[in-house]
Amino acid sequence: MRIVHVTDCYLPRLGGIELHVRDLASAQRREGDDACVLTVTAGSGLVDDPSWVVRIRNADAAVPRQLGLARQIADRLAAADVVHVHVSVVSPFAFGAARLAASMGVPTLVTVHSLWSHLGVLPALGSAVAGLGRWPVQWSAVSEQAAEPVRRALGPHATVIVLPNALDPAKWRVTARRPAVPTIVSVMRLAHTKRPLPLARMLRRVRAELPASRPLRAVIVGEGTQRGALERYLARHELGWVELPGRLTRPEIRDLFAQSSLYVAPAHRESFGIAALEARATGLPVVASTHGGVGTFVTSGVDGLLTDDDAGTVAALVRLLTEPGLADNLRASRLPAAFGWEAACASARRAYDSSAAVAQGRPPVRRPAGSGLR
């Protein structure tokens, strides 16, 4: 099958869409599909792309890169068996490619990787203006939490299936080593929406709840625009026990997880949470918000604790650090097969079949492509 993935965001940028698109295309290629990626993200120039990554550039620098590119991509889209478009809140190149592919009769799947719930009436207004609900495409989202606001925006007749993110469980299987100093770890892009500063404030409150003689360590992995503000906050409040190692490779993150006590995901608008899934795969108890998509793979009280607000997160972290046996009891069992790449590729193929049905004017598949998830 010839699969064209389209995304505004791709490596070397770091984020959920970027990693998922690369990993999904790679998994499909291992299964024998001819999967490629079209993106307007510029390369770093330091590492050569594989032949299946195509970076689209606009020759006219005065025109935004994501505009006026139809002639550059039309032939590639037309030659595909299916076009899989990955969007966030603002994804002009991807949305434009979806509309173009659908207009040519190419089966088109659009996956929403972000939460539209915090945008108020904007998604519904945008949908009405662009006529998104009338596009002959199959819609999907990475979690039920992300799918529901898309359904509301598109209208009552829209079918939005769930296609969760995935990983290779074997690569995240570790032999856990109890750290000498209890260690809280988090991995994120240091951006406002990921809430690194609120996390620092929560860690400060956790430290205040513990006896002064009790050692504690926290590691916040990642880079981004909030790093400077985060460093200043840590210095101002003398939180030298909170480390900022910057961007780490996946093997380095896996090794860090193996030597940590628990994982915390502070974002309230997490549509899924790939880093939390990776932590869950290593067996770490995960503390996260009930408002995002982490609940797709974490059951509160079974393999982590889900909380309603920051005060609840602080309380959960303190419990895990002080209540005898709780962290060990919540160390996650083996990750369900539904979050491995074999299942993810099978779910994507079912979604592609549904996209073909929509393109041919037949009713879409009504059951979620990710059905069977707990």
LOFI-726931 format. One record per residue (C-alpha): residue in one letter; x, y negated, z. Coordinates in pm, 1 decimal. Last residue first. Example, Ala and Ser with C-alpha at 12.3 -4.5 7.8 and 13.67 -1.06 7.14 Angstrom:
2
<rec aa="S" px="1367.0" py="106.0" pz="714.0"/>
<rec aa="A" px="1230.0" py="450.0" pz="780.0"/>
REM end
This chain:
374
<rec aa="R" px="-955.8" py="50.9" pz="2819.0"/>
<rec aa="L" px="-879.6" py="53.7" pz="2453.9"/>
<rec aa="G" px="-1078.3" py="309.9" pz="2252.7"/>
<rec aa="S" px="-1168.8" py="65.2" pz="1981.0"/>
<rec aa="G" px="-884.4" py="-137.3" pz="1834.8"/>
<rec aa="A" px="-1041.6" py="-163.1" pz="1491.9"/>
<rec aa="P" px="-1348.9" py="-294.5" pz="1669.3"/>
<rec aa="R" px="-1675.4" py="-134.7" pz="1548.4"/>
<rec aa="R" px="-1877.5" py="-325.0" pz="1290.5"/>
<rec aa="V" px="-1684.4" py="-244.9" pz="973.9"/>
<rec aa="P" px="-1776.2" py="-506.6" pz="715.4"/>
<rec aa="P" px="-2092.6" py="-496.9" pz="501.4"/>
<rec aa="R" px="-2022.5" py="-477.4" pz="125.4"/>
<rec aa="G" px="-1952.3" py="-780.3" pz="-94.3"/>
<rec aa="Q" px="-1644.8" py="-632.3" pz="-260.8"/>
<rec aa="A" px="-1410.1" py="-861.1" pz="-67.4"/>
<rec aa="V" px="-1591.8" py="-763.0" pz="253.2"/>
<rec aa="A" px="-1540.0" py="-393.4" pz="181.4"/>
<rec aa="A" px="-1171.8" py="-452.5" pz="104.5"/>
<rec aa="S" px="-1132.4" py="-636.2" pz="433.9"/>
<rec aa="S" px="-1295.1" py="-341.9" pz="614.3"/>
<rec aa="D" px="-1040.9" py="-107.7" pz="459.7"/>
<rec aa="Y" px="-767.9" py="-349.3" pz="571.0"/>
<rec aa="A" px="-908.5" py="-336.7" pz="925.4"/>
<rec aa="R" px="-888.8" py="40.3" pz="919.0"/>
<rec aa="R" px="-527.4" py="9.2" pz="802.6"/>
<rec aa="A" px="-452.5" py="-233.3" pz="1086.2"/>
<rec aa="S" px="-590.8" py="13.4" pz="1339.1"/>
<rec aa="A" px="-371.4" py="290.8" pz="1196.6"/>
<rec aa="C" px="-67.3" py="61.0" pz="1206.4"/>
<rec aa="A" px="-139.6" py="-28.6" pz="1570.0"/>
<rec aa="A" px="-189.5" py="336.4" pz="1667.7"/>
<rec aa="E" px="148.1" py="436.4" pz="1524.3"/>
<rec aa="W" px="303.0" py="117.0" pz="1659.1"/>
<rec aa="G" px="227.1" py="188.1" pz="2023.8"/>
<rec aa="F" px="-32.9" py="-2.2" pz="2225.2"/>
<rec aa="A" px="-312.3" py="254.1" pz="2180.6"/>
<rec aa="A" px="-72.7" py="521.3" pz="2309.3"/>
<rec aa="P" px="-139.1" py="401.4" pz="2664.6"/>
<rec aa="L" px="173.0" py="275.8" pz="2848.8"/>
<rec aa="R" px="302.5" py="526.7" pz="3102.6"/>
<rec aa="S" px="200.5" py="443.8" pz="3459.2"/>
<rec aa="A" px="262.0" py="100.2" pz="3598.9"/>
<rec aa="R" px="430.5" py="33.3" pz="3927.2"/>
<rec aa="L" px="129.5" py="-73.3" pz="4130.9"/>
<rec aa="N" px="187.0" py="173.2" pz="4414.6"/>
<rec aa="D" px="556.8" py="75.2" pz="4430.0"/>
<rec aa="A" px="465.2" py="-293.0" pz="4451.5"/>
<rec aa="L" px="213.8" py="-222.1" pz="4730.0"/>
<rec aa="G" px="440.0" py="4.2" pz="4937.6"/>
<rec aa="P" px="481.4" py="-234.5" pz="5230.0"/>
<rec aa="E" px="301.9" py="-567.9" pz="5179.9"/>
<rec aa="T" px="564.9" py="-842.4" pz="5174.7"/>
<rec aa="L" px="686.0" py="-905.3" pz="4818.6"/>
<rec aa="L" px="374.4" py="-780.8" pz="4640.7"/>
<rec aa="R" px="150.8" py="-972.3" pz="4878.6"/>
<rec aa="V" px="353.3" py="-1292.6" pz="4836.2"/>
<rec aa="L" px="326.0" py="-1263.1" pz="4458.3"/>
<rec aa="A" px="-49.8" py="-1207.2" pz="4478.9"/>
<rec aa="A" px="-98.2" py="-1505.8" pz="4712.2"/>
<rec aa="V" px="100.4" py="-1731.8" pz="4480.0"/>
<rec aa="T" px="-104.3" py="-1608.2" pz="4182.7"/>
<rec aa="G" px="-429.3" py="-1669.2" pz="4370.5"/>
<rec aa="A" px="-323.4" py="-2026.0" pz="4445.2"/>
<rec aa="D" px="-239.3" py="-2064.8" pz="4077.1"/>
<rec aa="D" px="-587.2" py="-1962.6" pz="3965.4"/>
<rec aa="D" px="-820.1" py="-1669.6" pz="3894.1"/>
<rec aa="T" px="-579.9" py="-1383.0" pz="3956.6"/>
<rec aa="L" px="-498.7" py="-1047.4" pz="3797.4"/>
<rec aa="L" px="-282.4" py="-806.6" pz="3999.5"/>
<rec aa="G" px="-77.5" py="-526.3" pz="3846.9"/>
<rec aa="D" px="-80.0" py="-163.2" pz="3740.1"/>
<rec aa="V" px="-387.5" py="-35.1" pz="3923.8"/>
<rec aa="G" px="-516.5" py="-315.3" pz="4148.3"/>
<rec aa="S" px="-595.3" py="-536.4" pz="3851.9"/>
<rec aa="T" px="-599.8" py="-335.8" pz="3531.6"/>
<rec aa="V" px="-330.3" py="-450.3" pz="3289.9"/>
<rec aa="F" px="-345.7" py="-373.5" pz="2915.2"/>
<rec aa="T" px="-626.8" py="-590.4" pz="2780.6"/>
<rec aa="G" px="-621.9" py="-783.4" pz="3109.1"/>
<rec aa="V" px="-320.6" py="-967.5" pz="2968.4"/>
<rec aa="G" px="-561.1" py="-1140.5" pz="2726.3"/>
<rec aa="G" px="-623.0" py="-1459.8" pz="2915.3"/>
<rec aa="H" px="-853.6" py="-1598.1" pz="3183.8"/>
<rec aa="T" px="-788.4" py="-1330.1" pz="3447.9"/>
<rec aa="S" px="-441.5" py="-1477.3" pz="3490.9"/>
<rec aa="A" px="-129.0" py="-1269.0" pz="3541.8"/>
<rec aa="V" px="73.2" py="-1067.5" pz="3793.4"/>
<rec aa="V" px="234.6" py="-759.5" pz="3635.3"/>
<rec aa="P" px="375.4" py="-462.9" pz="3829.0"/>
<rec aa="L" px="688.1" py="-347.4" pz="3642.2"/>
<rec aa="G" px="672.6" py="-4.3" pz="3478.8"/>
<rec aa="T" px="897.3" py="-68.7" pz="3179.0"/>
<rec aa="A" px="593.4" py="-73.4" pz="2948.9"/>
<rec aa="R" px="419.2" py="-329.8" pz="3172.3"/>
<rec aa="A" px="718.5" py="-561.4" pz="3130.6"/>
<rec aa="E" px="692.5" py="-521.6" pz="2752.7"/>
<rec aa="L" px="318.8" py="-588.6" pz="2770.1"/>
<rec aa="A" px="389.4" py="-900.7" pz="2977.6"/>
<rec aa="A" px="633.1" py="-1016.5" pz="2708.6"/>
<rec aa="I" px="369.5" py="-951.8" pz="2440.0"/>
<rec aa="G" px="101.4" py="-1156.9" pz="2617.0"/>
<rec aa="F" px="-243.1" py="-1136.3" pz="2456.9"/>
<rec aa="S" px="-429.0" py="-1463.3" pz="2399.4"/>
<rec aa="E" px="-240.3" py="-1626.0" pz="2685.9"/>
<rec aa="R" px="-425.9" py="-1946.8" pz="2766.9"/>
<rec aa="H" px="-388.1" py="-1941.8" pz="3146.2"/>
<rec aa="A" px="-10.6" py="-1906.5" pz="3128.6"/>
<rec aa="P" px="172.5" py="-1801.3" pz="3447.8"/>
<rec aa="A" px="281.1" py="-1447.3" pz="3346.6"/>
<rec aa="V" px="457.8" py="-1291.1" pz="3646.0"/>
<rec aa="Y" px="667.6" py="-973.2" pz="3648.5"/>
<rec aa="L" px="772.2" py="-767.0" pz="3950.6"/>
<rec aa="S" px="1069.3" py="-619.5" pz="4134.5"/>
<rec aa="S" px="1351.3" py="-660.4" pz="3883.7"/>
<rec aa="Q" px="1653.7" py="-448.4" pz="3784.9"/>
<rec aa="A" px="1487.3" py="-251.0" pz="3503.7"/>
<rec aa="F" px="1321.1" py="-572.4" pz="3384.5"/>
<rec aa="L" px="1665.0" py="-730.4" pz="3339.3"/>
<rec aa="D" px="1779.0" py="-431.9" pz="3132.4"/>
<rec aa="R" px="1470.7" py="-465.4" pz="2910.3"/>
<rec aa="I" px="1534.8" py="-837.1" pz="2870.5"/>
<rec aa="E" px="1893.2" py="-770.0" pz="2762.7"/>
<rec aa="P" px="1774.4" py="-506.1" pz="2514.5"/>
<rec aa="R" px="1518.0" py="-758.1" pz="2381.0"/>
<rec aa="T" px="1778.8" py="-1026.5" pz="2332.2"/>
<rec aa="L" px="1792.7" py="-1315.4" pz="2576.2"/>
<rec aa="R" px="1705.8" py="-1683.7" pz="2536.4"/>
<rec aa="G" px="1805.9" py="-1902.4" pz="2826.3"/>
<rec aa="P" px="1953.0" py="-1768.6" pz="3151.4"/>
<rec aa="L" px="1739.3" py="-1995.8" pz="3369.2"/>
<rec aa="E" px="1782.9" py="-1873.8" pz="3729.0"/>
<rec aa="V" px="1567.4" py="-1958.4" pz="4031.4"/>
<rec aa="W" px="1768.6" py="-1907.1" pz="4353.5"/>
<rec aa="G" px="1903.9" py="-2261.5" pz="4318.7"/>
<rec aa="L" px="1563.6" py="-2401.7" pz="4403.8"/>
<rec aa="E" px="1698.2" py="-2719.3" pz="4559.4"/>
<rec aa="H" px="1373.6" py="-2915.5" pz="4511.5"/>
<rec aa="R" px="1524.8" py="-3181.3" pz="4287.6"/>
<rec aa="A" px="1750.2" py="-2928.3" pz="4110.7"/>
<rec aa="L" px="1461.9" py="-2692.6" pz="4023.6"/>
<rec aa="Y" px="1247.3" py="-2984.1" pz="3904.1"/>
<rec aa="R" px="1529.5" py="-3127.0" pz="3692.7"/>
<rec aa="E" px="1596.1" py="-2789.6" pz="3529.9"/>
<rec aa="L" px="1225.8" py="-2749.9" pz="3448.2"/>
<rec aa="A" px="1204.3" py="-3095.8" pz="3294.4"/>
<rec aa="G" px="1505.7" py="-3017.3" pz="3076.5"/>
<rec aa="R" px="1372.1" py="-2675.4" pz="2975.5"/>
<rec aa="Q" px="1028.4" py="-2801.0" pz="2874.7"/>
<rec aa="T" px="1110.9" py="-2829.9" pz="2503.9"/>
<rec aa="G" px="1199.0" py="-2463.5" pz="2469.3"/>
<rec aa="E" px="1417.0" py="-2173.5" pz="2572.5"/>
<rec aa="G" px="1347.2" py="-1842.6" pz="2742.6"/>
<rec aa="V" px="1391.4" py="-1624.7" pz="3049.5"/>
<rec aa="I" px="1273.3" py="-1737.3" pz="3393.4"/>
<rec aa="V" px="1459.2" py="-1538.5" pz="3661.2"/>
<rec aa="A" px="1356.7" py="-1543.9" pz="4028.2"/>
<rec aa="R" px="1555.3" py="-1437.0" pz="4334.4"/>
<rec aa="L" px="1456.0" py="-1402.5" pz="4698.4"/>
<rec aa="P" px="1642.9" py="-1338.0" pz="5023.4"/>
<rec aa="R" px="1450.0" py="-1324.0" pz="5355.1"/>
<rec aa="S" px="1606.2" py="-1537.5" pz="5626.4"/>
<rec aa="A" px="1372.7" py="-1828.7" pz="5557.7"/>
<rec aa="P" px="1074.6" py="-1603.0" pz="5622.3"/>
<rec aa="L" px="840.5" py="-1604.3" pz="5321.1"/>
<rec aa="E" px="551.0" py="-1841.9" pz="5256.1"/>
<rec aa="A" px="782.1" py="-2131.7" pz="5164.8"/>
<rec aa="R" px="951.6" py="-1919.3" pz="4896.1"/>
<rec aa="V" px="610.9" py="-1838.9" pz="4747.0"/>
<rec aa="R" px="526.2" py="-2210.9" pz="4739.6"/>
<rec aa="R" px="847.8" py="-2287.2" pz="4548.8"/>
<rec aa="L" px="771.8" py="-2003.0" pz="4309.4"/>
<rec aa="M" px="430.4" py="-2154.9" pz="4244.0"/>
<rec aa="R" px="583.3" py="-2494.4" pz="4169.2"/>
<rec aa="A" px="831.0" py="-2332.1" pz="3930.2"/>
<rec aa="L" px="542.2" py="-2150.3" pz="3759.2"/>
<rec aa="P" px="353.9" py="-2479.7" pz="3725.9"/>
<rec aa="L" px="665.8" py="-2612.3" pz="3550.4"/>
<rec aa="P" px="693.6" py="-2312.5" pz="3313.0"/>
<rec aa="R" px="329.5" py="-2341.2" pz="3203.7"/>
<rec aa="K" px="318.9" py="-2143.2" pz="2874.2"/>
<rec aa="T" px="112.8" py="-2421.7" pz="2714.9"/>
<rec aa="H" px="377.3" py="-2682.1" pz="2802.6"/>
<rec aa="A" px="659.2" py="-2497.7" pz="2627.3"/>
<rec aa="L" px="952.1" py="-2300.6" pz="2764.0"/>
<rec aa="R" px="880.4" py="-2000.0" pz="2541.2"/>
<rec aa="M" px="825.8" py="-1722.8" pz="2787.1"/>
<rec aa="V" px="972.9" py="-1439.8" pz="2991.5"/>
<rec aa="S" px="907.2" py="-1409.0" pz="3366.1"/>
<rec aa="V" px="1093.4" py="-1226.2" pz="3642.0"/>
<rec aa="I" px="1052.9" py="-1206.0" pz="4019.6"/>
<rec aa="T" px="1344.9" py="-1037.8" pz="4195.8"/>
<rec aa="P" px="1368.2" py="-892.2" pz="4546.6"/>
<rec aa="V" px="1742.9" py="-895.9" pz="4630.8"/>
<rec aa="A" px="1928.3" py="-562.0" pz="4632.8"/>
<rec aa="P" px="1728.2" py="-470.5" pz="4322.7"/>
<rec aa="R" px="1546.8" py="-133.8" pz="4309.9"/>
<rec aa="R" px="1676.6" py="32.6" pz="3995.2"/>
<rec aa="A" px="1417.2" py="139.0" pz="3739.2"/>
<rec aa="T" px="1522.9" py="399.4" pz="3486.7"/>
<rec aa="V" px="1387.9" py="248.9" pz="3169.0"/>
<rec aa="R" px="1138.2" py="316.6" pz="2889.8"/>
<rec aa="W" px="1109.5" py="0.3" pz="2684.1"/>
<rec aa="K" px="1252.2" py="134.6" pz="2357.0"/>
<rec aa="A" px="1042.0" py="450.5" pz="2384.7"/>
<rec aa="P" px="724.8" py="242.5" pz="2417.9"/>
<rec aa="D" px="772.3" py="89.2" pz="2070.1"/>
<rec aa="L" px="555.8" py="-221.7" pz="2084.1"/>
<rec aa="A" px="204.8" py="-338.9" pz="2007.5"/>
<rec aa="N" px="-24.9" py="-638.1" pz="1963.3"/>
<rec aa="P" px="-396.1" py="-578.1" pz="1983.3"/>
<rec aa="L" px="-623.3" py="-574.4" pz="1675.8"/>
<rec aa="V" px="-976.4" py="-660.0" pz="1788.8"/>
<rec aa="I" px="-1256.5" py="-703.6" pz="1534.4"/>
<rec aa="V" px="-1440.9" py="-1025.9" pz="1458.0"/>
<rec aa="T" px="-1768.0" py="-982.7" pz="1269.3"/>
<rec aa="A" px="-1941.6" py="-1312.2" pz="1200.7"/>
<rec aa="H" px="-2320.7" py="-1328.5" pz="1173.1"/>
<rec aa="P" px="-2375.9" py="-1541.2" pz="1483.0"/>
<rec aa="G" px="-2140.5" py="-1822.4" pz="1381.9"/>
<rec aa="L" px="-1774.6" py="-1871.5" pz="1297.3"/>
<rec aa="A" px="-1686.5" py="-2077.2" pz="1606.4"/>
<rec aa="R" px="-1869.3" py="-1850.9" pz="1851.2"/>
<rec aa="R" px="-1711.3" py="-1541.2" pz="1700.1"/>
<rec aa="V" px="-1367.9" py="-1704.2" pz="1721.0"/>
<rec aa="P" px="-1436.5" py="-1788.5" pz="2086.7"/>
<rec aa="E" px="-1504.3" py="-1415.6" pz="2153.5"/>
<rec aa="A" px="-1206.4" py="-1273.9" pz="1967.2"/>
<rec aa="A" px="-930.8" py="-1426.7" pz="2183.0"/>
<rec aa="Q" px="-1063.5" py="-1278.0" pz="2506.4"/>
<rec aa="E" px="-1134.0" py="-951.8" pz="2322.6"/>
<rec aa="S" px="-768.1" py="-937.1" pz="2229.0"/>
<rec aa="V" px="-539.7" py="-988.7" pz="1927.6"/>
<rec aa="A" px="-806.7" py="-1134.9" pz="1701.3"/>
<rec aa="S" px="-975.7" py="-1025.1" pz="1379.5"/>
<rec aa="W" px="-1165.7" py="-1172.2" pz="1086.4"/>
<rec aa="Q" px="-1238.2" py="-992.3" pz="759.4"/>
<rec aa="V" px="-1248.1" py="-1228.1" pz="462.4"/>
<rec aa="P" px="-1511.6" py="-1336.6" pz="211.4"/>
<rec aa="W" px="-1517.3" py="-1694.8" pz="345.1"/>
<rec aa="R" px="-1864.6" py="-1797.9" pz="456.0"/>
<rec aa="G" px="-1785.9" py="-1824.2" pz="826.7"/>
<rec aa="L" px="-1487.5" py="-2041.9" pz="745.8"/>
<rec aa="G" px="-1702.6" py="-2307.9" pz="576.2"/>
<rec aa="A" px="-1423.1" py="-2563.1" pz="604.3"/>
<rec aa="V" px="-1643.6" py="-2829.3" pz="766.3"/>
<rec aa="A" px="-1845.1" py="-2579.3" pz="970.5"/>
<rec aa="S" px="-1537.2" py="-2390.5" pz="1086.9"/>
<rec aa="G" px="-1365.6" py="-2713.3" pz="1184.5"/>
<rec aa="L" px="-1669.8" py="-2819.7" pz="1382.9"/>
<rec aa="A" px="-1694.4" py="-2479.9" pz="1553.3"/>
<rec aa="P" px="-1323.7" py="-2478.8" pz="1631.0"/>
<rec aa="L" px="-1335.8" py="-2839.8" pz="1762.0"/>
<rec aa="V" px="-1636.6" py="-2793.4" pz="1994.1"/>
<rec aa="G" px="-1425.1" py="-2732.7" pz="2304.8"/>
<rec aa="L" px="-1061.1" py="-2650.7" pz="2231.9"/>
<rec aa="H" px="-1001.2" py="-2442.9" pz="2546.2"/>
<rec aa="S" px="-1175.4" py="-2132.2" pz="2405.8"/>
<rec aa="W" px="-966.4" py="-2116.6" pz="2086.5"/>
<rec aa="L" px="-720.2" py="-1872.3" pz="2238.8"/>
<rec aa="S" px="-433.4" py="-1782.4" pz="2007.7"/>
<rec aa="H" px="-323.8" py="-1503.6" pz="1773.1"/>
<rec aa="V" px="-616.2" py="-1511.0" pz="1528.9"/>
<rec aa="T" px="-584.0" py="-1236.9" pz="1266.3"/>
<rec aa="V" px="-720.5" py="-1303.4" pz="915.0"/>
<rec aa="L" px="-761.4" py="-1001.6" pz="686.4"/>
<rec aa="T" px="-792.0" py="-1053.9" pz="311.9"/>
<rec aa="P" px="-887.7" py="-813.7" pz="34.1"/>
<rec aa="V" px="-788.8" py="-995.7" pz="-289.2"/>
<rec aa="G" px="-1089.2" py="-1135.8" pz="-476.8"/>
<rec aa="M" px="-901.8" py="-1438.3" pz="-613.1"/>
<rec aa="S" px="-1098.8" py="-1674.4" pz="-386.6"/>
<rec aa="A" px="-1005.7" py="-1453.8" pz="-90.4"/>
<rec aa="A" px="-636.2" py="-1491.9" pz="-168.0"/>
<rec aa="L" px="-663.6" py="-1870.2" pz="-199.5"/>
<rec aa="R" px="-865.5" py="-1911.5" pz="120.4"/>
<rec aa="A" px="-627.3" py="-1692.8" pz="315.3"/>
<rec aa="A" px="-324.4" py="-1872.5" pz="169.8"/>
<rec aa="G" px="-464.9" py="-2208.8" pz="276.0"/>
<rec aa="F" px="-532.9" py="-2078.4" pz="625.4"/>
<rec aa="A" px="-176.2" py="-1947.7" pz="647.0"/>
<rec aa="F" px="-17.5" py="-2270.3" pz="522.2"/>
<rec aa="P" px="-236.4" py="-2491.9" pz="740.0"/>
<rec aa="S" px="-183.3" py="-2298.5" pz="1066.2"/>
<rec aa="V" px="-296.2" py="-2520.9" pz="1355.4"/>
<rec aa="V" px="-474.9" py="-2316.7" pz="1623.6"/>
<rec aa="S" px="-289.1" py="-1989.9" pz="1560.3"/>
<rec aa="V" px="-305.9" py="-1790.1" pz="1240.4"/>
<rec aa="H" px="-177.0" py="-1463.0" pz="1093.9"/>
<rec aa="V" px="-293.6" py="-1371.5" pz="742.0"/>
<rec aa="H" px="-287.6" py="-1011.8" pz="619.9"/>
<rec aa="V" px="-324.0" py="-1003.6" pz="240.7"/>
<rec aa="V" px="-428.3" py="-665.5" pz="103.7"/>
<rec aa="D" px="-351.6" py="-463.0" pz="-208.7"/>
<rec aa="A" px="-113.3" py="-740.3" pz="-306.1"/>
<rec aa="A" px="-28.6" py="-851.5" pz="-661.0"/>
<rec aa="A" px="-266.1" py="-1150.7" pz="-645.5"/>
<rec aa="L" px="-99.8" py="-1277.5" pz="-328.4"/>
<rec aa="R" px="247.5" py="-1272.7" pz="-481.1"/>
<rec aa="D" px="123.9" py="-1438.3" pz="-800.1"/>
<rec aa="A" px="-53.3" py="-1714.4" pz="-605.7"/>
<rec aa="I" px="242.0" py="-1791.6" pz="-376.3"/>
<rec aa="Q" px="446.5" py="-2055.3" pz="-556.2"/>
<rec aa="R" px="153.1" py="-2198.9" pz="-751.0"/>
<rec aa="A" px="-46.4" py="-2247.1" pz="-430.9"/>
<rec aa="L" px="232.2" py="-2435.3" pz="-252.1"/>
<rec aa="G" px="90.8" py="-2785.9" pz="-256.1"/>
<rec aa="L" px="80.3" py="-2820.9" pz="119.7"/>
<rec aa="Q" px="259.7" py="-2624.9" pz="391.0"/>
<rec aa="R" px="591.1" py="-2795.2" pz="335.1"/>
<rec aa="P" px="452.1" py="-3145.2" pz="382.1"/>
<rec aa="V" px="509.0" py="-3344.9" pz="61.8"/>
<rec aa="A" px="789.7" py="-3600.1" pz="53.1"/>
<rec aa="A" px="1045.9" py="-3318.8" pz="39.2"/>
<rec aa="D" px="917.8" py="-3220.3" pz="-305.0"/>
<rec aa="A" px="1076.9" py="-2881.4" pz="-382.0"/>
<rec aa="N" px="850.7" py="-2712.7" pz="-128.8"/>
<rec aa="R" px="1007.6" py="-2407.2" pz="24.6"/>
<rec aa="I" px="855.7" py="-2064.0" pz="76.2"/>
<rec aa="R" px="1059.3" py="-1822.1" pz="284.5"/>
<rec aa="V" px="1021.3" py="-1465.4" pz="160.7"/>
<rec aa="V" px="1101.0" py="-1180.0" pz="400.8"/>
<rec aa="W" px="1097.3" py="-841.9" pz="222.9"/>
<rec aa="S" px="1459.1" py="-869.1" pz="104.4"/>
<rec aa="P" px="1586.3" py="-868.8" pz="462.2"/>
<rec aa="D" px="1685.1" py="-1213.1" pz="584.4"/>
<rec aa="D" px="2052.1" py="-1305.7" pz="618.4"/>
<rec aa="V" px="2156.8" py="-1437.3" pz="958.6"/>
<rec aa="L" px="2322.4" py="-1771.8" pz="1033.9"/>
<rec aa="G" px="2130.7" py="-1985.6" pz="786.5"/>
<rec aa="S" px="1867.3" py="-2037.9" pz="1054.1"/>
<rec aa="G" px="1578.6" py="-1968.9" pz="818.9"/>
<rec aa="A" px="1305.9" py="-2222.1" pz="747.6"/>
<rec aa="T" px="949.4" py="-2144.2" pz="851.2"/>
<rec aa="V" px="718.1" py="-2169.7" pz="549.5"/>
<rec aa="T" px="636.3" py="-1798.7" pz="562.0"/>
<rec aa="L" px="556.6" py="-1504.7" pz="334.9"/>
<rec aa="V" px="626.5" py="-1161.6" pz="485.8"/>
<rec aa="C" px="648.8" py="-828.1" pz="303.5"/>
<rec aa="A" px="501.5" py="-480.7" pz="343.1"/>
<rec aa="D" px="544.8" py="-207.9" pz="80.7"/>
<rec aa="D" px="401.8" py="75.2" pz="290.3"/>
<rec aa="G" px="602.1" py="390.8" pz="359.9"/>
<rec aa="E" px="541.9" py="440.3" pz="732.2"/>
<rec aa="R" px="874.1" py="272.3" pz="811.6"/>
<rec aa="R" px="754.8" py="-23.5" pz="603.0"/>
<rec aa="Q" px="444.7" py="-47.4" pz="817.9"/>
<rec aa="A" px="653.4" py="-54.7" pz="1135.0"/>
<rec aa="S" px="877.3" py="-330.6" pz="994.6"/>
<rec aa="A" px="575.6" py="-538.7" pz="889.3"/>
<rec aa="L" px="427.6" py="-498.9" pz="1237.9"/>
<rec aa="D" px="755.1" py="-588.6" pz="1411.2"/>
<rec aa="R" px="819.9" py="-902.6" pz="1206.7"/>
<rec aa="V" px="457.5" py="-1017.3" pz="1237.6"/>
<rec aa="H" px="455.8" py="-947.6" pz="1612.5"/>
<rec aa="L" px="779.7" py="-1130.2" pz="1683.2"/>
<rec aa="E" px="683.8" py="-1454.2" pz="1510.2"/>
<rec aa="I" px="324.0" py="-1446.3" pz="1628.1"/>
<rec aa="G" px="424.9" py="-1403.3" pz="1993.8"/>
<rec aa="G" px="694.7" py="-1666.3" pz="2000.6"/>
<rec aa="L" px="1051.3" py="-1754.7" pz="1909.8"/>
<rec aa="R" px="1137.9" py="-1948.3" pz="1596.4"/>
<rec aa="P" px="1414.5" py="-1766.5" pz="1409.3"/>
<rec aa="L" px="1177.2" py="-1608.4" pz="1317.3"/>
<rec aa="Y" px="828.9" py="-1682.6" pz="1188.5"/>
<rec aa="C" px="548.0" py="-1933.5" pz="1221.8"/>
<rec aa="D" px="331.4" py="-2052.1" pz="929.9"/>
<rec aa="T" px="233.6" py="-1692.1" pz="863.0"/>
<rec aa="V" px="135.8" py="-1471.3" pz="569.9"/>
<rec aa="H" px="174.8" py="-1093.2" pz="568.1"/>
<rec aa="V" px="154.1" py="-937.1" pz="222.1"/>
<rec aa="I" px="72.4" py="-565.7" pz="216.9"/>
<rec aa="R" px="126.4" py="-347.3" pz="-90.1"/>
<rec aa="M" px="0.0" py="0.0" pz="0.0"/>
REM end
